[in-house]
Amino acid sequence: MNHVLLEKSSNKIAWVKLVYQGKVCLLDTTLLKSLYEALAKADRDDEVQAVILTSSGDDFCAGANLKELMENDFEAGILWQEAYMRVITLLRDTGKLVVAAVKGNCVAAGHELVMMCDLVVAGRSSKLGQPEIIVGSTALGGGVQLLPLIVGEKRARELLFTARLLTAEEAYQLGLVNRVVDDGDVEKEAESLAMEIIERSSPQAFRVMKSCSKFWTNLAMLNWQLARDLTALVWSTEEFKERSVKFLEKERITPGRFLGVTPKED
């Protein structure tokens, strides 16, 4: 069963690890609840000075569990996103440093989680991006909002519309990743970076700087409730379900019709 492991090291760091069965880590409501509880426990622990978010396997996270999303009606979709938003909010609001240690695939909601962290260390073989458009989802859990701030609007549109995944080096060049290291050194480098900061920095100055740095991202997330409702509506449509089924079964997805907005002439 997928779960989250919280481990404290002797050097003031809490390791929050996504533990999953199967080939990839997929977020469902149970895992989101476990992730929030682990992060909240680390946030409350006075001994913990920094949090490293990572996974126990070869991949970080491949996003939401499509099988669960396809079963959701509109209301269930909203509840799913509220559980997700609790995690995102805590990552952004905690006064403790949060470093993402990324290995393998880090896409869709998994990539959104990483964008919410303070700093990111990635392995050279990592792939990062927002491919939701393929199955007809929206990337409105932070992808659409934060990508333009980090990489620029035109680059963000290209990444969102093409669903292209970035290599770790490409993500570094675009500002999505702070450091790129060999795959086997990801956790060691994340720990070293965290220790460098917590051993030298003023905690109160860090808290103020982190809070004030959220000004632009707070503006970007102003549409959260609208994004939540629109995404829940999209998840309840036949188009999303049909494309998701074909994606999971590795079948060719039939191209759809792009519609205009100009009224037809009488």
C-alpha positions in Angstrom: 0.0 0.0 0.0 1.3 3.5 -0.9 2.2 5.6 2.2 4.5 8.3 3.4 7.5 7.6 5.6 8.7 10.3 8.0 12.3 9.8 9.2 14.3 12.1 11.4 18.1 12.2 11.0 20.4 13.3 13.8 21.3 16.5 12.0 17.9 18.3 12.4 16.4 17.1 9.1 13.1 15.4 8.6 13.0 13.1 5.5 9.4 12.8 4.1 9.4 10.0 1.6 6.7 8.9 -0.8 6.6 5.1 -0.6 4.8 3.3 -3.4 4.2 -0.1 -4.9 4.3 -0.7 -8.6 6.3 1.1 -11.3 5.4 4.7 -10.4 4.2 6.8 -7.5 0.6 8.1 -8.0 -1.2 10.5 -5.7 -4.6 9.4 -4.4 -6.6 10.7 -1.5 -5.1 8.3 1.0 -1.5 9.2 0.0 -2.3 12.9 0.1 -3.7 12.5 3.7 -0.6 10.6 4.7 1.7 13.2 3.1 -0.1 16.1 4.9 0.1 14.4 8.2 3.9 13.7 7.8 4.6 17.3 6.8 2.5 18.6 9.6 4.3 16.4 12.1 7.6 17.7 10.9 6.3 21.3 11.0 5.3 20.9 14.6 8.5 19.2 15.7 10.9 21.8 17.3 13.9 19.6 16.7 13.3 19.6 12.9 14.9 22.6 11.1 14.5 21.4 7.5 12.4 19.0 5.5 13.6 17.0 2.5 10.7 15.7 0.3 11.7 12.7 -1.8 10.6 9.2 -2.7 11.7 5.7 -1.8 11.9 4.4 -5.4 13.5 5.3 -8.7 10.9 7.9 -9.6 9.6 10.9 -7.6 5.9 11.1 -8.6 4.0 10.6 -11.8 1.0 12.8 -10.7 -2.5 11.9 -9.7 -4.0 8.4 -9.9 -6.1 8.6 -13.1 -8.2 5.6 -12.1 -9.3 7.4 -8.9 -10.0 10.7 -10.7 -12.2 8.9 -13.4 -14.4 7.6 -10.6 -15.0 11.1 -9.1 -18.1 13.1 -9.7 -17.9 16.9 -9.5 -18.1 17.0 -5.6 -15.6 14.2 -5.2 -13.2 16.1 -7.5 -13.4 19.2 -5.4 -12.7 17.1 -2.2 -9.7 15.5 -4.0 -8.3 18.9 -4.8 -8.9 20.2 -1.3 -6.8 17.4 0.1 -4.1 18.2 -2.4 -4.3 22.0 -1.6 -3.7 21.3 2.1 -0.3 19.7 1.1 0.6 22.6 -1.2 -0.3 25.2 1.3 1.8 23.6 4.1 4.8 23.3 1.8 4.6 27.0 1.0 3.7 28.2 4.5 6.0 26.3 6.8 8.7 28.5 8.3 11.1 25.6 7.8 13.3 25.0 4.7 11.8 22.5 2.3 14.1 20.9 -0.3 12.8 18.5 -3.0 15.2 15.6 -3.9 14.0 14.5 -7.3 14.8 11.2 -8.9 13.3 9.8 -12.2 9.9 11.0 -13.4 8.6 14.1 -11.7 5.5 15.1 -13.6 2.0 16.6 -13.4 0.9 16.9 -9.7 4.3 15.5 -8.7 6.0 18.4 -10.5 3.6 20.9 -8.9 4.6 19.6 -5.5 8.2 20.2 -6.3 7.5 23.7 -7.5 6.0 24.5 -4.1 9.3 23.5 -2.4 11.9 26.2 -1.6 14.7 24.5 -3.4 15.1 21.6 -5.8 18.0 19.1 -6.3 17.5 16.7 -9.3 19.2 13.6 -10.6 20.6 13.8 -14.1 18.1 11.2 -15.4 15.1 13.1 -14.0 12.3 14.2 -16.3 10.1 17.1 -15.2 7.0 18.7 -16.7 3.2 19.1 -16.9 1.7 16.5 -19.4 -1.9 16.8 -18.1 -3.2 18.1 -21.4 -2.8 14.7 -23.0 -5.5 13.1 -20.9 -7.6 16.3 -20.9 -6.7 17.5 -17.4 -5.8 21.1 -16.6 -2.5 21.5 -14.6 -4.5 24.0 -12.5 -3.1 22.7 -9.2 -0.2 25.0 -9.5 1.3 24.2 -12.9 -0.5 26.8 -15.0 -0.1 29.4 -12.2 3.6 28.9 -11.3 5.3 27.9 -14.5 4.9 31.3 -16.1 6.5 32.9 -13.1 9.5 30.6 -13.1 10.2 30.1 -16.8 8.3 33.0 -18.5 4.8 33.0 -20.1 5.8 31.8 -23.6 8.0 29.0 -22.5 5.3 28.0 -20.0 2.6 27.9 -22.7 4.8 25.7 -24.9 5.5 23.3 -22.1 1.9 23.1 -21.0 0.5 22.8 -24.5 3.0 20.3 -25.9 3.3 18.2 -22.7 7.0 18.0 -23.3 9.1 16.7 -20.4 12.3 18.5 -19.6 15.6 16.8 -18.7 17.1 17.8 -15.4 19.7 20.0 -17.2 16.9 21.7 -19.2 15.0 22.3 -16.0 18.1 23.8 -14.4 18.6 26.2 -17.4 15.0 27.3 -17.1 15.2 27.9 -13.3 13.0 25.0 -12.2 15.9 23.2 -10.5 18.7 24.6 -8.3 21.2 21.8 -8.7 21.7 18.8 -10.9 23.8 15.9 -9.7 24.4 12.2 -10.4 21.3 10.1 -9.6 23.1 8.4 -6.7 24.0 11.7 -5.1 20.6 13.4 -5.0 19.7 12.8 -1.4 23.3 13.5 -0.2 23.3 16.8 -2.1 19.8 17.8 -0.9 21.0 17.2 2.7 24.2 19.1 2.2 22.2 22.1 0.8 19.8 22.0 3.6 22.6 21.9 6.2 24.4 24.8 4.6 21.3 26.9 5.0 20.1 25.9 8.5 23.6 26.1 10.0 24.3 29.6 8.7 20.9 31.3 8.4 18.9 33.3 10.9 15.6 31.4 11.3 13.5 34.6 11.7 15.1 36.2 8.7 14.5 33.0 6.7 10.9 33.0 7.7 10.4 36.6 6.7 12.3 36.2 3.4 10.3 33.1 2.5 7.0 34.8 3.4 7.7 37.9 1.4 9.1 35.8 -1.6 5.6 34.3 -1.9 4.1 37.6 -3.0 4.2 36.8 -6.7 3.1 33.2 -6.2 0.3 34.3 -3.9 -1.0 36.5 -6.8 -0.7 33.6 -9.2 -2.7 31.3 -6.8 -5.6 33.9 -6.4 -7.7 31.9 -8.8 -7.4 28.7 -6.8 -11.1 28.2 -6.0 -12.1 28.9 -9.6 -9.3 26.5 -10.8 -10.5 23.9 -8.3 -14.1 24.0 -9.6 -13.2 24.1 -13.3 -10.8 21.1 -12.9 -13.4 19.1 -10.9 -15.9 19.9 -13.8 -13.3 18.7 -16.4 -12.6 15.5 -14.5 -16.3 14.7 -14.6 -16.6 14.9 -18.4 -16.6 12.0 -20.8 -13.7 13.5 -22.8 -11.4 13.3 -19.8 -12.5 9.7 -19.0 -12.2 8.5 -22.6 -8.7 10.0 -23.0 -7.6 8.7 -19.6 -8.7 5.2 -20.4 -6.8 5.2 -23.7 -3.7 6.7 -22.1 -3.7 4.0 -19.4 -4.2 1.3 -22.0 -1.6 2.8 -24.2 -4.0 3.2 -27.1 -3.8 6.0 -29.7 -5.9 9.0 -28.5 -8.0 10.4 -31.3 -7.3 14.1 -32.0 -10.2 16.3 -30.8 -11.8 19.4 -32.4 -10.6 22.8 -31.4 -13.4 25.3 -31.2 -13.6 29.0 -31.8 -15.5 31.6 -29.8 -16.8 33.9 -32.5 -20.6 33.5 -33.0 -21.7 32.0 -36.3 -23.2 34.5 -38.7 -26.9 34.2 -39.2 
